[in-house]
Amino acid sequence: MKFTLKPYQRTALEDMLASLDRAKTIYERETSPTSVSLSATTGAGKTVIASAVIESLFYGNDDFDFEPDDGAVIIWFSDDPNLNEQTRFRIMEASDQVVSTDLVTIEPPFSKPKLEAGKVYFLNTQKLSKSSLLTRGHEILAEEDVLEGMHESIQPDLQGYTIWQTIANTIDDPDLTLYLIVDEAHRGFGTKATRDKSTIVQRLINGHSGLPPVPIVWGISATISDFKEAMDDADVSGERRYLPPVQVDGFQVQESGLVKDVVKVDIPAEAQAIDMVLVRRAAKKLKHSSDRWQEYCESQGLPDVVKPLLVLQAPNTPDHDKIGEALNVIFEEMPELGSDSVRHVLGEHSMQTFGAHQVDWVEPQVVQDRSHVRVLIAKDAISTGWDCPRAEVLVSFRPAKDHDHIQQLLGRMVRTPLARRVPGDDELNSVDCLLPFFDRKTAGDVVKLLTAQIDGVPDPTGRKVIIEECVMTPNAMIPQEVWKVWDSLPSMTIPQRGTSPVKRLALLALALSVDGIREDALAEVAQRMHHVLDEAAVTYATLVKKATAEVLAVRLQEISGKFGALGVGYTDIVEQADDRAIRVAFDGAHRAFGADIAQAYVDHLTAGDDSDDALRDAFVRVAALACVPEVREAVDKKSDQMAQDFFDEHASAIDTLPDDRQQEYRDINALAAAPQVGRLGRPRTRIEDYVEEKDGQLSRAELVKRHLMSDADGNAPISKLNDWEGEVVKHEISERGAVAWYRNPPRQTADSLGIAYRDDTTANWRSMHPDFIFFHEVDGQAVASIVDPHGHHLDDSLVKLQALAQFAEDHGNSFHRIEALSKVGSVMKMLDMKDDDVRAGIKIGGQSVDWFYSSHFAKNYYAEPPIDAS
């Protein structure tokens, strides 16, 4: 793959490969058709996951010991040819092995007896309709109407086979395995408007008119229930087996940085015709965002500058003059934009007139790449199957009752433009939504929708919805000593599954070489690994000798029987391995040590002797070493140690790199089997809300001083803090020696202190983010403290408490205090994680969290409620 998969994408890849392998086994042994679903929310990168699965099906995957399916044939089916074309392009963009000739869009004439292995064929609903040239079969003529020399069965339109026959022949071929991918599987099944689609999908999945059913159906959908419902609507035969679904973890999608963190909603303060006022505000936001992206991309040395897009969403019956007026306002604010900067994606695929402006149509799927398009006029044609990460501002002329359409469209705008979070910058991690025709009550309903689900977007842990934005930057009143302490604070990464330590080390060495930080890193790694393998071969000589004999032996079993005799006889046979068998064994060394290290060690062993015998002995030697668990353990241990040494030695140099390169190192660090510790990055901008909602009423947020990020007056609104959190902030900053405080973002980002822990339910790694970091002056020095007020009633409260205890044990020296807080009745109680006895009791567990807060381990956090310290 050209892309480095996010941890949740690797997990989905592994699970999908296991499911498809099981599905193939079931079909081969029982001839029973199966179905499996991949449920991935908007912004999760479904096509990237699918590309990785397809690449693995065709070429295998060493990371997961997955052998290629040499007979794999894939049909990618959707109801939109434009969506298919977009998917085809994305697969080519993501995969470095699946090339354009492997991705075939089926168009008439398509005359093949069967589909070819190793190819993906794109089909859509219209291609399988009765009127399609692909489906028109034999035309049977009366004998007297057959021309001399012609057969009575004539194929029209240069078609030797209908597409149905081609698919049936592919299914019937025992050397081929047909996988049907149904993209956006939840769309339109079983509805009156799409009855034709439902019928076509029934025929495709179940077979019809004597044609066989598709062996393996893989549905890609927003939710598992959507796919199940779609399959039921398609009237799937009861013989088809549903395999356990593969569901992408929405929490990890939000953590990954692929999805924007902040949704800002602007609405009228009172009922009046101010739609053009909000359009002007939207244009100013677009200009500001453009300037910010220009500055950021140039400062990072990025080859392409992000050009943000403004979407004007029209009602079903658009007022062209009103849209023309809006374009006038936009051009007034951004005179640098010309007529070529505006396009529409309305149902009329032709130039449209909006006031005095002539606007051309553009295909929705190409908008992202047409960076000169800065304003897009749309209705709801882009609400599904379309993604435009650079779409950052939405002005909707839809009436208040159409909030579902706005919700759906925003679901297409949540991807981050760089496919990563901009570290510490809320402004560049946000999307603006301006709703001229919404009142506060209806806008509140939209906010509730956005904070629950955006067309399948994950439960947005950490996503903020802003009504009146307060843009905060580093507080000029905070002493530099505080920032120096900040730079030294530890933060943990969530580990990623599926990569060996030696491969992680090789990736790190390559990155260091590319960035000129340690130019000979690759050669140095190879040399050290050679030394480790040389030592291991001596240390475990007996085991290596035994493994060598196994590599050279091919074990067979002969089964014999005689006519007239009962039973059969079994004879074990051992044959000498040939060069091909040795090469297969050497593949195990690729998986154990990585292809580069394994091949380099062969070169090391054959230095000065390039004879065939020497080369053969080297392959056997390396294959045998890979078969000895103790050797692999020694290599893994040394690899982890070297990687940690490299990270420690070059931490300062890495910190000076552009954000995308720093992210590369964070991703490599996260490839470790266990959580790793890195440095905190500094926040750049933070967006909070000057407005807060309580009991359905909107009011001005309370402002507090001394936050590390503040507005121009040194204030930070605490609108998003609950009552407990507000109490804690006021108490801490009123204490003697208080210097600063920081609201830790509840997501895995460079400027958020994270603590890794295992989820008891799924066994997946997750990260918790303590609520606050406070800075006080103690004995003339600035020191940091973690204070984390959390309810003790949540299901994961104990495991998070234990994670905080372990973090305090490992990194307590970096903090003055580490305290967990919760209320028992009306009293705020505190567990001191720097107390050995408290930590020991919590780590043992065996009790509920509320028990700990009510036990002798807990102390009162403060005697009296804090005064207003704002």
C-alpha positions in Angstrom: 0.0 0.0 0.0 1.1 3.5 -0.7 -0.6 4.8 2.4 0.3 3.9 6.0 -2.9 2.4 7.4 -4.3 3.8 10.6 -4.5 1.3 13.5 -8.2 0.8 13.1 -7.8 0.3 9.3 -5.2 -2.4 9.9 -7.5 -4.1 12.4 -10.4 -3.9 9.8 -8.0 -5.3 7.1 -7.0 -8.2 9.3 -10.6 -9.0 10.3 -11.9 -8.7 6.7 -9.1 -11.1 5.4 -10.1 -13.6 8.1 -13.8 -13.3 7.2 -13.2 -13.7 3.4 -10.8 -16.6 4.0 -13.5 -18.3 6.1 -16.2 -17.5 3.4 -14.1 -19.1 0.7 -13.5 -22.2 2.8 -17.2 -22.6 3.5 -18.0 -22.2 -0.2 -15.4 -24.7 -1.3 -16.4 -27.3 1.3 -20.1 -26.9 1.5 -20.9 -24.9 -1.7 -22.9 -22.6 0.6 -22.9 -18.9 -0.4 -22.0 -16.4 2.3 -22.1 -12.7 3.1 -20.0 -10.4 5.3 -20.3 -6.7 6.0 -17.7 -4.0 6.5 -19.3 -1.2 8.5 -17.3 2.0 8.4 -18.4 5.5 9.2 -18.0 8.5 6.9 -14.4 9.6 6.9 -13.0 6.3 8.1 -11.5 5.5 4.7 -13.6 2.6 3.6 -12.0 2.6 0.1 -8.5 2.6 1.6 -9.5 -0.5 3.7 -11.1 -2.1 0.7 -8.0 -1.4 -1.4 -5.8 -3.1 1.2 -8.1 -6.1 1.2 -8.1 -6.4 -2.6 -4.3 -6.0 -2.7 -4.0 -8.8 -0.1 -6.4 -11.1 -2.0 -4.4 -10.7 -5.2 -0.9 -10.6 -3.8 -1.0 -11.9 -0.2 -0.1 -10.1 3.0 3.0 -11.1 5.0 2.0 -9.0 8.0 -1.1 -11.3 8.6 0.3 -14.5 7.1 -2.4 -14.3 4.4 -1.8 -16.3 1.2 -3.0 -14.8 -2.1 -6.1 -16.2 -3.7 -4.8 -16.9 -7.2 -8.4 -17.3 -8.5 -9.9 -14.2 -6.9 -12.2 -12.2 -9.2 -13.9 -9.1 -7.8 -17.1 -7.3 -9.0 -17.5 -3.8 -7.4 -21.1 -2.9 -7.6 -22.9 0.4 -6.9 -25.9 2.3 -8.2 -23.8 5.2 -9.5 -21.2 5.0 -12.3 -19.6 8.3 -11.0 -19.1 6.7 -7.6 -17.5 3.7 -9.3 -15.1 5.9 -11.2 -14.2 7.7 -8.0 -13.6 4.4 -6.3 -11.5 3.1 -9.2 -9.3 6.2 -9.0 -8.9 5.9 -5.2 -7.8 2.3 -5.4 -5.1 3.2 -7.9 -4.1 6.1 -5.6 -3.9 3.8 -2.5 -2.4 0.6 -3.9 1.1 0.2 -5.2 0.3 -3.3 -6.7 -3.2 -3.0 -8.1 -2.7 -1.0 -11.4 -5.1 0.6 -13.8 -5.2 -2.5 -16.1 -6.4 -4.5 -13.1 -9.4 -2.2 -12.6 -11.9 -2.7 -15.5 -15.1 -0.7 -16.0 -17.5 -3.0 -17.8 -18.8 -1.2 -20.9 -20.5 -2.7 -24.0 -19.4 -4.4 -26.0 -18.0 -6.7 -23.4 -17.7 -10.1 -24.9 -15.9 -12.5 -22.5 -16.8 -16.0 -21.6 -15.7 -15.4 -18.0 -14.0 -12.8 -15.9 -10.3 -12.9 -15.3 -8.6 -13.6 -12.0 -6.7 -10.8 -10.4 -9.0 -8.1 -11.7 -11.7 -5.8 -10.2 -14.7 -5.2 -12.5 -16.9 -2.2 -11.9 -20.6 -2.6 -12.5 -23.6 -0.3 -11.7 -27.3 -0.8 -11.7 -28.0 0.6 -15.1 -25.6 -1.8 -16.7 -27.7 -4.7 -15.6 -31.1 -3.3 -16.5 -33.3 -4.9 -19.2 -32.4 -2.2 -21.7 -28.7 -2.5 -21.2 -26.6 -3.7 -24.2 -24.8 -6.0 -21.7 -27.9 -8.0 -20.9 -29.6 -8.5 -24.2 -29.3 -12.2 -24.9 -29.9 -14.6 -27.7 -32.6 -13.5 -30.1 -34.4 -16.7 -31.2 -35.8 -16.4 -34.8 -38.3 -18.6 -36.6 -36.6 -21.0 -39.0 -38.0 -19.3 -42.1 -36.6 -16.0 -41.0 -33.0 -17.2 -40.6 -30.8 -16.0 -43.4 -28.9 -18.5 -45.4 -25.6 -19.4 -43.7 -26.7 -17.9 -40.3 -27.5 -19.8 -37.1 -31.0 -19.3 -35.7 -29.5 -17.9 -32.5 -28.1 -14.5 -33.1 -26.2 -12.3 -30.6 -26.9 -8.6 -31.2 -24.5 -5.7 -30.6 -21.3 -7.6 -30.9 -22.0 -9.5 -27.7 -20.9 -13.1 -27.7 -22.1 -13.5 -24.1 -24.5 -11.5 -21.9 -23.0 -10.2 -18.7 -25.2 -12.6 -16.8 -23.7 -15.5 -18.7 -20.2 -14.2 -18.1 -20.8 -13.9 -14.4 -22.4 -17.4 -14.3 -19.4 -18.9 -16.1 -17.1 -17.3 -13.7 -18.9 -18.7 -10.7 -19.0 -22.2 -12.3 -15.2 -22.2 -12.9 -13.7 -24.2 -10.0 -10.4 -22.3 -10.4 -12.0 -18.9 -9.8 -13.6 -17.4 -6.7 -16.0 -14.5 -7.3 -16.3 -11.8 -4.6 -19.1 -9.3 -5.0 -18.6 -6.0 -3.3 -21.8 -4.0 -2.9 -20.7 -0.4 -2.2 -23.0 1.8 -0.1 -25.1 -1.3 0.4 -27.7 0.5 2.5 -28.8 2.9 -0.2 -32.2 2.5 -1.8 -32.9 -1.2 -1.2 -36.5 -2.1 -1.0 -37.8 1.4 -1.7 -40.4 2.2 -4.3 -38.0 4.7 -6.0 -35.4 2.0 -6.4 -37.4 -1.1 -7.2 -35.4 -1.8 -10.3 -32.2 -1.7 -8.2 -33.7 -4.0 -5.6 -34.7 -6.5 -8.3 -31.3 -6.4 -10.0 -29.5 -6.9 -6.7 -31.8 -9.9 -6.0 -30.8 -11.4 -9.3 -27.1 -10.7 -8.9 -26.8 -12.0 -5.4 -29.3 -15.0 -5.6 -29.0 -15.9 -9.3 -32.0 -16.2 -11.5 -33.3 -18.2 -14.5 -31.0 -21.1 -13.7 -27.9 -18.8 -13.1 -26.1 -19.5 -9.8 -25.9 -17.2 -6.8 -22.7 -15.2 -6.1 -20.5 -17.3 -3.7 -19.3 -14.4 -1.5 -21.0 -11.1 -1.0 -19.2 -8.3 0.8 -21.3 -5.3 1.7 -19.8 -1.9 2.5 -22.2 0.2 4.5 -22.5 2.9 7.1 -23.8 0.5 9.8 -24.1 -3.3 10.2 -27.9 -3.0 10.5 -28.1 -1.1 7.2 -26.4 -3.9 5.4 -28.5 -6.6 7.1 -31.6 -4.8 6.2 -30.4 -4.3 2.7 -29.7 -8.0 2.3 -33.1 -8.8 3.7 -34.8 -6.4 1.3 -32.9 -8.0 -1.5 -34.7 -11.2 -0.5 -31.5 -13.2 0.0 -32.0 -17.0 0.0 -32.2 -18.6 3.4 -29.2 -20.8 2.3 -26.8 -17.8 2.5 -24.8 -17.7 5.7 -24.2 -14.4 7.4 -20.6 -14.3 8.8 -19.8 -12.1 11.8 -19.7 -8.4 10.7 -16.6 -6.3 10.7 -17.2 -3.0 12.3 -14.8 -0.1 12.4 -14.4 1.5 15.8 -15.9 5.0 15.6 -13.8 6.1 18.6 -10.6 5.3 16.8 -11.7 7.1 13.6 -12.2 10.3 15.6 -8.8 9.7 17.3 -7.0 9.2 14.0 -7.4 12.8 12.9 -9.0 11.9 9.6 -12.3 13.5 10.7 -12.6 17.2 11.7 -12.9 18.0 15.4 -15.0 21.2 15.4 -18.4 22.0 13.9 -19.2 25.7 14.1 -22.9 26.7 13.6 -24.0 30.2 12.9 -27.7 31.1 13.1 -29.7 34.4 13.2 -30.0 36.0 16.6 -33.6 37.1 15.8 -36.1 36.5 13.0 -35.3 38.8 10.1 -34.1 38.5 6.5 -30.3 38.3 7.2 -29.4 35.5 4.8 -27.0 37.8 2.9 -25.4 38.8 6.2 -24.5 35.2 6.9 -23.4 34.7 3.3 -21.0 37.6 3.8 -19.8 36.1 7.0 -19.3 32.8 5.2 -17.2 34.5 2.5 -15.1 36.1 5.3 -14.6 32.7 6.9 -13.6 31.3 3.5 -11.0 34.1 3.0 -9.7 33.7 6.5 -9.4 29.9 6.1 -7.7 30.4 2.8 -5.1 32.7 4.3 -4.6 30.3 7.3 -4.0 27.3 4.9 -1.7 29.4 2.7 0.4 30.3 5.7 0.4 26.8 7.2 1.2 25.0 4.0 4.0 27.4 3.1 5.5 27.2 6.6 5.5 23.4 6.4 7.0 23.3 2.9 4.0 21.4 1.5 4.0 21.1 -2.3 0.3 21.9 -2.6 -1.6 24.6 -0.7 -5.1 23.6 0.5 -7.7 25.6 -1.2 -10.9 25.5 1.0 -14.3 25.3 -0.6 -17.6 27.0 0.2 -20.8 25.1 -0.5 -24.0 27.0 -1.2 -26.8 24.5 -0.5 -30.0 25.3 -2.4 -33.5 24.0 -1.7 -35.1 21.5 -4.0 -36.6 24.4 -6.0 -33.8 26.9 -6.0 -34.2 30.6 -6.5 -31.6 31.4 -9.1 -31.7 35.1 -8.5 -31.2 34.6 -4.7 -28.1 32.4 -5.5 -26.9 35.1 -7.9 -27.2 37.6 -5.1 -25.2 35.4 -2.8 -22.4 35.1 -5.5 -22.3 38.9 -5.7 -21.7 39.1 -1.9 -19.0 36.4 -2.1 -17.2 38.2 -4.9 -17.3 41.5 -3.0 -15.5 39.9 -0.1 -13.1 37.9 -2.3 -12.6 39.9 -5.5 -9.7 37.6 -6.4 -12.2 34.9 -7.3 -13.5 34.8 -10.8 -16.3 33.1 -12.7 -14.1 30.0 -13.1 -14.1 29.6 -9.3 -17.8 28.7 -9.2 -19.4 25.4 -10.3 -22.7 23.6 -9.7 -23.7 20.0 -9.2 -27.5 20.4 -9.8 -29.5 17.8 -11.7 -29.3 19.9 -14.9 -25.9 18.9 -16.3 -25.5 22.1 -18.2 -24.6 25.8 -17.7 -27.0 27.5 -15.4 -27.7 31.2 -14.9 -27.7 32.6 -11.4 -28.5 36.3 -11.5 -25.8 37.8 -13.7 -23.5 34.7 -13.4 -23.2 31.9 -15.9 -22.1 28.7 -13.9 -20.9 25.5 -15.5 -21.7 22.0 -14.2 -19.0 19.8 -12.7 -19.0 16.1 -11.7 -19.3 15.8 -7.9 -16.4 13.3 -7.6 -13.9 15.6 -9.2 -14.6 18.7 -7.1 -11.9 17.8 -4.6 -9.2 17.7 -7.2 -10.4 20.9 -9.1 -8.7 23.2 -6.6 -9.6 26.3 -8.7 -13.3 25.6 -7.8 -13.8 27.6 -4.6 -17.7 27.9 -4.5 -20.0 25.0 -5.2 -23.7 25.2 -5.7 -25.5 22.0 -4.6 -28.8 20.6 -3.5 -28.6 17.1 -2.2 -26.9 15.3 -5.1 -23.7 15.2 -3.1 -25.1 13.9 0.2 -23.9 10.3 -0.4 -20.9 8.7 -2.0 -19.0 12.0 -2.3 -16.2 13.3 -0.2 -14.6 16.7 -0.4 -12.1 17.2 2.5 -11.4 20.8 1.5 -15.1 21.7 1.8 -14.9 23.8 5.0 -17.8 26.3 4.9 -21.5 25.6 4.3 -24.3 28.1 3.7 -27.7 26.4 3.5 -30.7 28.2 1.9 -32.8 25.2 2.9 -35.7 25.9 5.3 -35.5 24.9 8.9 -37.5 21.7 8.4 -34.8 20.3 6.1 -32.2 19.8 8.8 -31.8 16.2 7.8 -30.4 17.3 4.4 -27.9 19.6 6.2 -26.9 16.8 8.5 -26.3 14.5 5.5 -24.3 17.0 3.6 -22.1 17.8 6.6 -21.5 14.1 6.8 -19.6 14.5 3.4 -17.6 17.4 4.6 -16.0 16.0 7.8 -12.7 14.6 6.3 -9.6 16.6 7.1 -7.9 18.0 4.0 -4.5 16.6 4.7 -5.9 13.2 6.0 -4.4 14.1 9.4 -5.2 16.5 12.2 -3.2 19.8 12.1 -1.5 19.6 15.5 -2.9 22.0 18.0 -4.9 24.0 15.5 -8.7 24.0 16.0 -9.2 26.5 13.2 -7.8 24.2 10.6 -9.5 21.2 12.1 -13.0 22.7 11.8 -16.0 23.0 9.5 -18.4 26.1 9.5 -22.2 25.7 9.0 -24.2 28.9 8.5 -28.0 28.5 8.6 -29.9 31.7 7.6 -33.4 30.2 7.9 -33.0 28.4 11.2 -34.2 29.6 14.5 -32.3 28.7 17.7 -34.6 25.8 18.6 -34.2 24.1 15.2 -30.5 24.9 15.2 -30.3 23.2 18.6 -31.9 20.1 17.1 -29.2 20.2 14.4 -26.5 20.5 17.1 -27.9 17.5 18.8 -27.8 15.5 15.6 -24.2 16.6 14.9 -23.1 15.5 18.4 -24.7 12.1 18.0 -24.3 11.1 14.4 -23.6 12.7 11.0 -24.7 10.3 8.3 -22.8 7.6 10.0 -20.0 9.7 11.4 -18.8 8.1 14.7 -19.9 9.1 18.1 -17.8 12.2 18.2 -15.8 11.9 21.4 -14.2 15.3 21.6 -16.1 16.9 18.6 -17.3 20.4 19.6 -20.2 22.2 18.1 -19.7 26.0 18.3 -22.4 28.6 18.1 -20.4 31.8 18.7 -16.7 31.1 18.3 -13.9 32.3 20.5 -10.6 31.8 18.7 -7.9 31.4 21.2 -4.1 31.6 20.7 -1.2 31.1 23.1 -1.8 33.4 26.1 0.8 36.2 26.1 0.5 36.5 29.9 1.7 33.0 30.6 5.4 32.8 31.6 7.8 31.0 29.3 8.9 28.8 32.2 5.5 27.2 32.0 6.0 26.3 28.4 9.4 24.8 29.1 7.7 22.5 31.7 5.1 21.7 29.1 7.7 20.6 26.6 9.1 18.0 29.0 5.7 16.3 29.8 5.3 12.7 28.7 2.3 11.5 26.6 1.5 7.9 25.5 0.6 6.6 22.1 -1.9 3.8 21.3 0.0 0.8 19.8 -0.9 -0.6 16.4 -1.3 -4.3 15.7 0.3 -6.3 13.0 3.9 -5.0 12.6 7.0 -6.7 13.9 9.6 -4.8 15.9 12.3 -5.3 13.1 9.9 -3.8 10.5 9.2 -0.9 12.7 12.9 -0.3 13.2 13.5 -0.5 9.4 10.7 2.1 8.8 12.3 4.4 11.5 15.7 4.0 10.0 14.4 4.8 6.5 12.6 8.0 7.8 15.7 9.2 9.6 17.7 8.7 6.4 15.1 10.5 4.2 15.1 13.4 6.6 18.9 13.6 6.8 18.8 13.1 10.6 20.8 9.9 10.5 21.8 9.3 6.9 23.5 5.9 7.4 20.7 4.5 9.6 19.6 1.7 7.3 23.2 0.4 6.9 23.7 0.7 10.7 20.5 -1.3 11.4 21.5 -4.0 8.9 25.0 -4.3 10.5 23.6 -4.5 14.0 21.0 -7.1 13.0 23.7 -9.2 11.3 25.6 -9.1 14.6 22.5 -10.2 16.6 21.8 -13.1 14.2 25.4 -14.2 14.2 25.3 -14.3 18.0 21.9 -16.0 18.1 23.2 -18.7 15.7 25.9 -19.5 18.2 23.8 -19.2 21.4 21.1 -21.4 20.0 23.2 -23.6 17.8 21.4 -26.8 18.8 18.0 -25.4 18.0 19.2 -23.9 14.7 20.7 -27.2 13.7 17.3 -28.9 14.3 15.5 -26.1 12.4 17.9 -26.5 9.5 17.1 -30.2 9.2 13.4 -29.3 9.1 13.9 -26.7 6.3 15.8 -29.3 4.2 13.2 -32.0 4.8 9.9 -32.2 2.9 7.6 -34.5 4.8 5.0 -36.5 2.9 2.6 -39.3 3.8 1.8 -42.1 1.4 -1.6 -43.8 1.6 -1.8 -47.2 0.0 -4.5 -49.9 -0.3 -4.9 -53.3 -2.0 -7.8 -54.7 -3.9 -9.7 -57.1 -1.8 -8.0 -56.0 1.4 -9.6 -54.1 4.2 -8.3 -50.7 5.2 -5.4 -48.6 4.0 -1.8 -48.2 5.0 0.1 -45.0 5.9 3.8 -44.5 5.3 5.8 -41.4 6.3 8.2 -40.2 3.6 10.9 -37.6 3.8 12.2 -36.0 0.6 15.1 -33.6 0.2 13.9 -30.0 -0.2 14.6 -28.5 -3.7 15.4 -24.8 -4.4 11.7 -24.0 -4.7 10.9 -25.5 -1.3 13.8 -23.6 0.3 12.5 -20.4 -1.2 9.1 -21.0 0.3 10.8 -21.6 3.7 12.8 -18.4 3.2 9.5 -16.5 2.9 9.1 -17.2 6.6 12.2 -15.1 7.3 10.7 -12.2 5.4 7.8 -12.3 7.8 10.0 -12.7 10.9 12.8 -10.2 10.1 11.4 -8.1 7.2 12.3 -8.6 3.6 15.2 -6.1 3.7 16.9 -7.5 6.8 16.4 -11.1 5.6 17.9 -10.4 2.2 20.7 -8.3 3.6 21.7 -11.1 5.9 21.9 -13.5 3.0 24.3 -11.1 1.4 26.2 -10.9 4.6 26.6 -14.7 4.8 27.7 -15.0 1.1 30.2 -12.1 1.2 33.1 -13.2 -0.9 31.5 -16.4 -2.2 28.8 -15.9 -4.8 28.5 -19.6 -5.7 25.1 -21.3 -6.0 26.0 -23.6 -3.1 26.8 -20.7 -0.8 23.7 -18.8 -1.8 21.6 -22.0 -1.2 23.2 -22.5 2.3 22.5 -18.9 3.2 18.8 -19.2 2.3 18.6 -22.3 4.4 20.5 -20.7 7.3 18.2 -17.6 7.4 15.1 -19.7 7.0 16.2 -21.9 9.9 17.0 -18.9 12.2 13.5 -17.6 11.5 12.0 -20.9 12.7 13.6 -20.6 16.2 11.4 -18.6 18.6 14.3 -17.7 20.8 16.2 -16.1 17.8 13.1 -14.2 16.7 12.7 -13.0 20.3 16.3 -11.8 20.4 15.9 -9.9 17.1 12.6 -8.3 18.3 14.2 -7.3 21.7 17.2 -5.7 20.0 14.9 -4.0 17.4 12.8 -2.4 20.1 15.9 -1.2 22.0 17.5 0.3 18.9 14.2 2.1 18.0 13.9 3.6 21.4 17.5 4.7 21.3 16.9 6.4 18.0 13.8 8.1 19.2 15.5 9.4 22.3 18.7 10.5 20.6 16.9 12.4 17.8 13.8 13.7 19.6 14.9 17.3 19.3 15.7 17.0 15.6 12.4 15.3 14.9 10.6 18.2 16.7 12.0 20.6 14.2 10.5 18.8 11.2 7.3 19.8 9.4 4.1 18.5 10.9 3.6 15.8 8.3 7.0 14.3 8.9 6.5 14.5 12.7 3.3 12.6 12.2 5.2 10.0 10.3 7.4 9.4 13.3 4.4 9.3 15.6 2.8 6.7 13.4 6.1 4.6 13.4 6.3 4.9 17.2 2.7 3.7 17.5 3.7 0.5 15.5 5.2 -0.9 18.7 3.4 -3.8 20.4 3.2 -1.8 23.7 2.3 1.8 24.3 5.2 4.2 23.7 6.0 7.6 25.3 6.5 10.7 23.3 6.5 14.5 23.8 3.6 16.8 23.9 3.3 19.3 21.1 2.3 22.9 21.7 -1.2 24.0 20.9 -1.5 26.7 18.2 -5.2 27.7 18.1 -8.2 26.6 20.2 -11.8 27.3 19.4 -14.3 27.5 22.3 -17.8 28.9 22.5 -18.8 32.3 24.0 -22.3 30.8 24.3 -23.4 28.0 26.6 -26.7 26.0 26.8 -28.2 25.0 30.1 -31.7 23.6 30.5 -32.5 24.5 26.9 -31.5 28.2 27.4 -28.6 29.9 25.7 -26.5 32.4 27.8 -23.1 34.0 27.8 -20.3 31.7 28.9 -18.3 32.4 32.0 -14.7 33.7 31.3 -11.7 32.6 33.2 -8.1 33.8 33.2 -4.7 32.0 33.1 -5.6 29.4 30.5 -2.6 28.5 28.2 -4.8 29.5 25.3 -6.9 32.7 25.4 -8.6 35.4 23.4 -7.0 38.8 22.9 -8.0 39.9 26.4 -6.5 36.8 28.2 -9.9 35.2 28.7 -11.0 31.6 28.1 -14.7 30.7 28.1 -15.5 27.6 30.1 -18.8 26.9 28.3 -18.0 23.2 27.7 -17.1 22.5 31.3 -19.6 20.8 33.5 -20.3 21.9 37.1 -17.6 19.7 38.6 -15.0 20.7 36.2 -15.8 24.4 36.7 -15.5 24.0 40.4 -12.0 22.4 40.0 -10.7 25.1 37.7 -11.9 27.9 40.1 -10.3 26.1 43.1 -7.0 25.4 41.4 -6.4 28.9 40.0 -7.4 30.5 43.3 -4.7 28.5 45.1 -1.4 30.2 46.2 1.2 29.9 43.5 -1.2 29.2 40.6 0.3 30.2 37.3 -1.7 28.6 34.5 -4.1 25.8 33.6 -4.9 23.8 30.4 -8.1 22.0 29.4 -6.7 18.8 27.9 -8.4 17.9 24.6 -10.3 14.6 24.9 -8.8 13.1 21.8 -5.4 11.7 20.6 -3.7 14.7 19.1 -0.2 16.2 19.4 -1.3 18.8 22.1 -3.3 16.3 24.2 -1.7 14.4 27.1 -2.8 10.8 26.5 -2.6 7.6 28.7 -3.0 4.3 26.9 -5.2 1.5 28.4 -6.8 -1.7 27.2 -10.6 -1.8 26.7 -11.9 -4.7 28.8 -14.7 -5.4 26.3 -12.8 -5.4 23.0 -9.2 -5.9 24.2 -8.3 -3.0 21.9 -5.9 -0.2 23.0 -7.6 3.1 23.8 -6.4 6.4 25.2 -7.8 8.4 28.1 -7.1 12.1 28.4 -7.1 13.6 31.9 -9.3 16.7 32.0 -6.8 19.3 33.3 -3.1 20.1 33.7 -2.4 22.9 36.2 0.8 24.8 36.7 1.9 26.2 40.1 5.1 27.8 41.4 6.6 25.6 44.1 9.9 26.5 45.7 10.5 29.0 42.9 10.0 26.5 40.1 7.0 26.0 37.8 5.6 22.5 38.1 2.8 20.6 36.4 -0.1 18.6 38.0 -2.7 16.3 36.5 -6.2 16.8 38.0 -8.9 14.6 36.5 -12.5 15.0 37.8 -14.6 12.1 36.4 -17.9 10.4 37.3 -17.4 7.0 38.9 -20.5 5.5 37.4 -19.3 4.8 33.9 -18.5 1.3 32.7 -14.8 2.0 32.0 -14.2 4.1 35.1 -12.1 1.4 36.9 -9.9 0.5 34.0 -9.2 4.2 33.4 -8.5 4.8 37.1 -6.0 1.8 37.0 -4.4 3.3 33.8 -3.9 6.6 35.6 -2.4 4.8 38.6 0.1 2.9 36.3 1.0 6.2 34.5 1.6 7.8 37.9 3.9 4.9 38.8 5.9 5.1 35.6 6.0 8.9 35.1 5.1 10.4 38.4 8.4 12.2 38.6 7.4 14.5 35.8 4.4 15.9 37.9 3.9 17.6 41.2 0.5 16.0 41.7 -1.6 13.4 39.9 -5.1 13.3 41.3 -8.4 11.6 40.3 -11.5 13.3 41.6 -15.2 12.4 42.0 -18.1 13.6 44.1 -19.5 11.4 46.8 -22.8 13.0 47.8 -22.0 16.7 47.9 -18.3 16.3 48.8 -15.5 16.2 46.1 -13.2 13.4 47.0 -9.6 12.9 45.8 -7.4 9.8 45.1 -3.7 10.8 45.3 -2.0 8.7 42.5 1.4 9.6 43.8 0.6 7.7 47.1 2.1 4.2 46.9 -0.7 2.7 49.0 -3.5 4.3 46.9 -1.9 3.1 43.6 -1.4 -0.4 45.0 -5.0 -0.7 46.1 -6.4 0.6 42.8 -4.1 -1.7 40.7 -5.3 -4.7 42.7 -8.9 -3.7 41.9 -11.6 -6.1 43.0 -13.9 -3.2 44.1 -16.1 -0.7 42.3 -14.8 2.8 41.7 -17.3 4.4 44.1 -15.9 2.1 46.8 -12.4 3.6 46.4 -13.8 7.1 46.6 -15.7 6.2 49.8 -12.8 4.3 51.3 -9.8 5.3 53.5 -7.8 5.7 50.2 -9.7 9.0 49.4 -9.4 12.4 50.9 -11.5 15.5 50.7 -10.3 17.6 47.7 -11.3 20.9 49.3 -13.1 21.9 52.5 -15.3 24.6 50.9 -16.6 25.2 47.4 -14.2 27.5 45.5 -14.9 31.2 45.1 -15.3 32.8 41.7 -11.7 33.4 40.6 -12.4 34.8 37.1 
